[in-house]
Amino acid sequence: MFFDKEVSLFNRNFKDREEVIAELVSRMEEKELVTNEYKQSVIEREREFPTGLQTLPFGIAIPHADSENVLQTQIGFASLENPVEFKAMGSNEPVQVKLIFLLAIKNPNDHLDTLQKLIGIFQSEHLVNSFSACSSQDELNNVLEAAGLM
């Protein structure tokens, strides 16, 4: 359900958080998962309510926006060769992020449950490292299955 359209980027480099968000949203637009307004709403929300999490061994971000521009639920994934700076959820402190999980949740009632499930998974350094080590969709699917997300 969350990853069935395979919006995934592996070991990529981006200049900043807006560039990686734009690339993930663009792939979601191509698959008709979100409207063309979704990118701007995610970027604006990220500025006001940052989503960076300092986990071990490096930061993770879970950018998202309200469901009004979501056509079908999907989570986009990106692993980065070099981290980009996000701001920490709750504190606005800089977080060097190497994994991004872009949420596009259609049903607003599922939003909080999805966030809680992801944050719980990110408590496992082993799973964080496993996500980072993925270099293909098949490898990512195996980690997602092990994490209970497929």
Backbone hydrogen bonds, N-H to C=O, Kabsch-Sander energy under -0.5 kcal/mol:
donor,donor_aa,acceptor,acceptor_aa,energy
6,E,3,F,-1.5
8,S,6,E,-1.1
9,L,77,F,-2.1
12,R,79,S,-2.3
17,R,85,E,-0.5
20,V,16,D,-1.6
21,I,17,R,-2.4
22,A,18,E,-2.5
23,E,19,E,-2.0
24,L,20,V,-2.3
25,V,21,I,-2.8
26,S,22,A,-2.4
27,R,23,E,-1.8
28,M,24,L,-1.8
29,E,25,V,-2.8
30,E,26,S,-2.2
31,K,27,R,-1.2
32,E,29,E,-1.8
33,L,28,M,-2.7
34,V,28,M,-0.5
35,T,69,N,-2.6
38,Y,35,T,-1.5
41,S,37,E,-1.7
42,V,38,Y,-2.4
43,I,39,K,-2.5
44,E,40,Q,-2.6
45,R,41,S,-2.1
46,E,42,V,-2.6
47,R,43,I,-1.6
48,E,44,E,-1.6
49,F,45,R,-3.7
52,G,87,K,-2.4
53,L,60,I,-3.2
55,T,53,L,-1.1
55,T,58,F,-0.5
59,G,96,Q,-2.0
60,I,53,L,-2.4
61,A,99,L,-2.2
62,I,51,T,-1.1
65,A,103,L,-0.5
69,N,66,D,-0.8
70,V,67,S,-2.2
71,L,33,L,-3.1
71,L,69,N,-0.5
72,Q,33,L,-2.1
74,Q,104,A,-2.7
75,I,2,F,-3.5
76,G,102,L,-2.9
77,F,7,V,-2.6
78,A,100,I,-2.1
79,S,9,L,-1.8
80,L,98,K,-2.8
81,E,12,R,-2.5
82,N,12,R,-0.6
84,V,97,V,-1.9
86,F,95,V,-2.5
88,A,93,E,-2.9
89,M,52,G,-3.1
91,S,88,A,-0.7
92,N,88,A,-2.3
95,V,86,F,-2.8
97,V,84,V,-2.9
97,V,95,V,-0.8
98,K,59,G,-2.3
99,L,59,G,-1.1
100,I,78,A,-2.7
101,F,61,A,-2.6
102,L,76,G,-2.2
102,L,100,I,-0.6
103,L,63,P,-2.5
103,L,101,F,-0.6
104,A,74,Q,-2.3
106,K,104,A,-0.6
110,D,107,N,-1.9
111,H,107,N,-0.6
111,H,108,P,-0.7
112,L,108,P,-0.6
114,T,110,D,-2.3
115,L,111,H,-2.3
116,Q,112,L,-2.7
117,K,113,D,-2.3
118,L,114,T,-2.5
119,I,115,L,-2.8
120,G,116,Q,-2.2
121,I,117,K,-2.0
122,F,118,L,-2.4
123,Q,120,G,-1.1
124,S,121,I,-1.8
125,E,123,Q,-0.8
128,V,124,S,-2.4
129,N,125,E,-2.6
130,S,126,H,-2.1
131,F,127,L,-2.8
132,S,128,V,-2.1
133,A,129,N,-1.8
134,C,130,S,-0.7
134,C,131,F,-1.0
140,L,136,S,-2.2
141,N,137,Q,-2.9
142,N,138,D,-1.9
143,V,139,E,-2.0
144,L,140,L,-3.1
145,E,141,N,-2.4
146,A,142,N,-2.2
147,A,143,V,-2.1
148,G,145,E,-1.2
149,L,144,L,-3.1
150,M,144,L,-0.6
